[in-house]
Amino acid sequence: PIDICTVFSNALDNAIEACQKVSGEKVILLSLKRTKNFYYIEMKNSINKELLNVDEIRSGKLFTTKKDKDIHGFGLESIRKILQNHNGELELDTEEGYFVLRIIIPG
């Protein structure tokens, strides 16, 4: 329970922060699916297109935009570590002006 809360809270915090930087429509979409063997989580959020760097997003090398970088910027790394401990996978991408976070966890 703690791990799944950490995953969702970090993903949602990042989505909210990204939406705060968008001047137009602010959207966060969450999709949860379960198959026989896997849990599939997809979170999409609006992103400021001027700050959009597809290569950076797909490589997963995202850095905090907050001023105090010593105490921020650990959310995605926390998600990665939790998924690694549970044999899960994380994929970051963009899609039609959205940042997309996809998680697959064996169930």
C-alpha positions as CSV (number, residue, x, y, z in Angstrom):
1,P,0.0,0.0,0.0
2,I,2.8,2.5,0.8
3,D,4.5,1.9,-2.5
4,I,1.4,2.4,-4.6
5,C,0.6,5.6,-2.7
6,T,4.1,6.8,-3.3
7,V,3.7,6.1,-7.1
8,F,0.3,7.8,-7.3
9,S,1.2,10.8,-5.1
10,N,4.4,11.5,-7.0
11,A,2.8,11.1,-10.5
12,L,-0.1,13.3,-9.5
13,D,2.1,16.0,-7.9
14,N,4.1,16.1,-11.1
15,A,0.9,16.3,-13.3
16,I,-0.5,19.1,-11.1
17,E,2.8,21.1,-11.2
18,A,2.9,20.7,-15.0
19,C,-0.7,21.9,-15.4
20,Q,0.0,25.0,-13.3
21,K,2.5,26.1,-16.0
22,V,-0.1,25.7,-18.8
23,S,-1.9,28.9,-19.8
24,G,-4.8,27.1,-21.7
25,E,-6.9,24.1,-20.7
26,K,-5.5,22.1,-17.8
27,V,-6.2,18.4,-18.0
28,I,-5.2,15.3,-16.0
29,L,-6.4,12.0,-17.3
30,L,-6.0,8.7,-15.4
31,S,-6.6,5.3,-16.8
32,L,-6.3,2.1,-14.8
33,K,-6.6,-1.4,-16.3
34,R,-6.0,-4.9,-15.1
35,T,-5.5,-8.0,-17.1
36,K,-4.9,-11.5,-15.8
37,N,-1.2,-10.8,-15.4
38,F,-0.6,-7.0,-15.2
39,Y,-1.8,-3.7,-13.9
40,Y,-1.6,-0.9,-16.4
41,I,-1.6,2.7,-15.3
42,E,-1.6,5.7,-17.6
43,M,-1.6,9.3,-16.5
44,K,-1.7,12.1,-19.1
45,N,-1.5,15.8,-18.3
46,S,-1.4,19.0,-20.2
47,I,2.0,20.4,-20.8
48,N,3.4,23.8,-21.7
49,K,4.3,23.3,-25.3
50,E,7.1,25.8,-25.0
51,L,8.8,23.6,-22.4
52,L,8.1,20.4,-24.3
53,N,11.3,18.5,-25.0
54,V,10.3,15.1,-26.4
55,D,13.8,13.7,-26.4
56,E,14.3,14.6,-22.8
57,I,10.9,13.2,-21.8
58,R,11.4,9.9,-23.6
59,S,14.9,9.5,-22.2
60,G,13.5,9.9,-18.7
61,K,16.1,12.5,-17.9
62,L,13.7,15.1,-16.5
63,F,14.8,17.6,-13.9
64,T,12.9,19.7,-11.4
65,T,12.1,23.2,-12.4
66,K,11.8,24.3,-8.8
67,K,14.4,26.7,-7.4
68,D,15.5,24.5,-4.5
69,K,16.8,21.5,-6.4
70,D,18.5,20.0,-3.3
71,I,15.1,19.0,-1.8
72,H,13.0,18.5,-5.0
73,G,13.2,16.4,-8.1
74,F,13.0,12.9,-6.6
75,G,9.5,11.9,-7.7
76,L,10.2,10.1,-10.9
77,E,13.3,8.4,-9.3
78,S,11.1,7.2,-6.4
79,I,8.6,5.8,-8.9
80,R,11.4,4.1,-10.8
81,K,12.8,2.5,-7.7
82,I,9.4,1.2,-6.6
83,L,8.7,-0.3,-10.0
84,Q,12.1,-1.9,-10.1
85,N,11.4,-3.5,-6.7
86,H,8.1,-4.9,-8.1
87,N,9.4,-5.9,-11.6
88,G,7.4,-3.1,-13.1
89,E,8.1,-0.8,-16.1
90,L,7.9,3.0,-16.5
91,E,7.5,4.7,-19.9
92,L,7.5,8.5,-20.4
93,D,6.3,10.0,-23.7
94,T,4.3,12.8,-25.2
95,E,1.1,12.6,-27.1
96,E,-0.8,15.5,-28.8
97,G,0.3,18.1,-26.3
98,Y,0.2,15.8,-23.3
99,F,2.9,14.4,-21.1
100,V,2.2,10.7,-20.7
101,L,3.4,8.4,-17.9
102,R,2.7,4.7,-18.4
103,I,3.3,2.0,-15.7
104,I,3.0,-1.7,-16.1
105,I,3.2,-3.8,-12.9
106,P,2.9,-7.6,-12.8
107,G,-0.2,-8.6,-10.9
